[in-house]
Amino acid sequence: MAPARKPDLSVIIPSLNEEAALPLLLDDLLCQEGVEFEVLVSDGGSTDATCPLAKDLLVSCQMSHQILTGLPGRGRQLNRAVQEARGDWLLFLHADSRLPEKTAIAHGIHRLQDVHAAEGTCRVAAHFTLQFDVADGAEIDFDLFLSQAKAQLDEPGCTHGDQGFLLSRRFFEEVGPFREDLPVMEDTWLAESVRRIGRWELLSPAIRTSPRRFQSEGLQKRQILNALLVNFLFVGWDDFLQQAPDLYRQQADTGRLQLLPFWVEIKRQLRQLPIKKRFCLWYDTGRFVRSQAWQLVFRRAAWRLFLHEGVEGVVNDQGVHRFRRWFEPLTNHPVGALSTGLLVWCWFSLFHVRLLRDER
């Protein structure tokens, strides 16, 4: 039941079997102050109580909403909701996110409005500061701390959907829609589209997400898989991105993430490529990985901070800027890309041997 008044903002949440997580996010949204918004839950065919739970909660609180259902695929679900959204501002959230600060959304819109007015453009989007919601009394480990710290950087490959995407509808129409042909990384693709023609603004309110999936699967293995996916997205190898979700779903009940099936699929697809295309893939991978070498310096700075100040500190990225001043002129050329591609190929081959030993 929607009021006649047009909302300022449309909050869009894709869902698929999220009956445990989604009501917690909706509770947070219902507590938001200072902004009038509608909620659109775009479901991809849940077999649990996701949709009825969401509808009952939103109806009982008289929140303007729509529960949309259709074919699965996060890009498709998000685009479906955008078509029905009425707000001039769009906020895309994952179903397992939390927004505990009651003025988080209002702060985000006001901040972007000020930036748009000051810069004379709508080509600025925003994302929230990411925090992992660890259990009471538990301490966050370094890998999670590093992921939080990287999420605050305005660097390619560091902005993802779990940070929440807030932008004007006008800007979304320039950078979107979400790619529906990508079963994964559609949010990262949009983030980089924003970065190509505009920029990202970091919002101080925190968006919280649970690390339980990463911890149950094995955080380091999950990070390795994510790094592969980001690399293939940036080099344009969509064939593997199409297969990755099926490989992931096949081991959904095994607990720990198994990387060997992904390695086997990558090598199978590589064998089917002509030699020239195979060479180009490794060369492009070398170009991308070379551009990410700053992460080694940032990781070291984050580790020192983690040891001496704990998780409350903010990592100083000045060392990254100093590193780039000498590293870029030294390596940003074809020989640098080729050398890095060769190193990645060696790592990939040696890691395959390790996986054969450990996961079989």
C-alpha positions, -999 to +999 in steps of 0.1 A: +000+000+000+019+030-012+010+067-004+005+091-032+035+112-021+066+104-041+095+091-018+129+108-018+147+075-021+141+039-032+159+012-012+165-018-034+173-052-020+178-084-040+169-115-022+171-153-026+163-174+005+171-147+030+144-153+056+170-151+085+189-120+074+164-098+056+140-091+085+170-077+105+179-053+077+142-042+074+141-035+111+171-012+107+154+005+077+122+011+096+142+029+123+158+053+098+151+090+104+151+122+084+143+108+049+111+094+033+118+063+013+102+032-002+116-004+000+117-027-030+126-063-023+134-080-056+132-117-051+148-143-074+125-173-065+130-179-028+117-213-015+117-202+021+096-175+039+116-145+026+088-128+007+059-133+032+081-123+061+092-091+043+057-083+033+042-088+068+068-067+084+065-038+059+027-038+059+025-039+097+047-008+098+029+009+070+061+013+050+057+021+013+070-010-004+069-035-033+078-072-033+088-081-068+094-117-080+109-130-111+139-149-126+170-152-104+202-133-112+213-104-090+218-080-120+184-089-134+167-085-100+183-051-094+173-038-128+138-051-123+134-031-091+149+001-106+122+000-133+095+001-105+113+025-082+098+060-078+126+078-059+151+103-074+178+086-052+186+049-053+202+028-025+212-007-033+218-030-003+226-067+002+200-086+022+225-095+050+236-059+056+228-039+087+224-001+091+224+005+128+228+043+127+193+058+125+205+087+104+228+068+080+206+072+049+197+108+056+234+116+062+243+099+029+217+118+008+226+152+024+263+145+019+258+137-018+235+167-023+262+190-009+289+174-031+267+176-062+260+213-056+296+221-048+310+202-079+282+210-103+277+174-113+256+144-104+285+121-113+294+112-077+281+081-060+286+070-024+292+039-004+293+034+034+322+025+056+323-013+059+324-031+092+322-068+099+297-077+126+316-102+147+300-119+177+299-102+211+332-106+228+350-119+197+380-101+182+382-094+145+412-110+128+437-093+106+423-105+073+388-091+081+405-059+093+424-056+060+392-061+040+375-033+060+405-010+054+406-017+017+369-010+014+376+026+024+400+032-005+391+048-037+409+021-057+398-001-086+385-034-074+379-022-038+343-010-041+317-038-039+279-041-033+283-051+004+293-015+011+259-002-002+256+019-034+239+053-031+235+074-062+210+096-080+187+080-106+201+104-132+236+091-126+225+055-126+209+060-160+244+070-172+264+042-157+238+014-156+220-008-158+236-037-140+249-063-164+225-092-165+249-114-184+272-116-154+261-140-127+287-126-104+306-093-100+278-073-115+281-049-085+319-045-091+313-038-128+289-010-119+313+004-093+340+006-120+316+022-144+310+049-118+348+053-114+354+057-151+331+087-156+327+100-121+339+092-086+330+076-053+324+093-020+330+075+013+303+079+039+312+078+076+282+058+088+290+022+090+272-006+071+277-039+089+278-073+075+283-108+089+317-125+082+302-160+091+302-172+054+338-161+049+349-177+082+330-210+075+344-213+040+379-202+050+386-165+046+420-168+028+405-192+002+376-169-003+399-140-008+419-159-034+387-168-053+375-132-051+409-120-064+405-144-094+370-132-101+380-095-100+410-102-122+388-119-148+363-091-147+389-065-154+405-085-182+371-092-197+372-131-195+335-135-190+335-172-199+349-182-165+326-157-147+296-175-163+307-209-148+319-198-114+284-197-097+277-233-107+310-244-093+302-226-061+267-240-057+280-276-063+299-274-030+274-254-010+270-281+016+307-290+020+315-263+045+350-253+036+355-237+002+373-260-023+394-241-048+405-271-069+372-272-090+378-236-100+414-243-110+403-273-130+377-252-148+401-224-155+426-248-170+399-265-191+388-232-205+423-221-212+431-252-232+402-244-254+415-210-263+438-204-293+474-198-282+473-161-291+442-155-270+457-175-241+488-153-243+467-122-244+448-134-213+480-139-193+494-106-206+462-087-196+463-104-162+499-092-158+488-057-166+460-058-140+480-076-112+509-051-118+485-023-112+475-039-079+511-042-065+503-013-041+483-038-020+515-053-007+526-020+007+491-013+021+490-047+037+522-041+055+509-007+068+477-023+079+496-051+097+517-026+117+486-006+126+467-038+136+496-049+159+501-015+177+466+002+177+441-026+170+410-024+148+400+011+157+428+028+138+427+041+102+455+028+079+477+055+065+480+051+027+509+076+023+532+047+018+511+036-012+515+070-028+553+070-023+555+034-036+536+044-068+559+073-075+588+050-082+570+017-091+548+031-119+575+045-141+596+014-135+570-012-144+541+005-164+551-008-198+548-040-219+578-057-203+564-050-169+530-065-178+546-095-195+569-102-165+540-099-140+519-122-162+547-148-162+549-146-124+512-150-120+513-180-144+540-196-122+520-190-091+489-204-106+506-236-117+524-241-084+492-234-064+474-260-086+500-286-074+493-276-038+455-279-043+459-314-059+478-324-028+456-308-002+420-310-015+419-344-032 
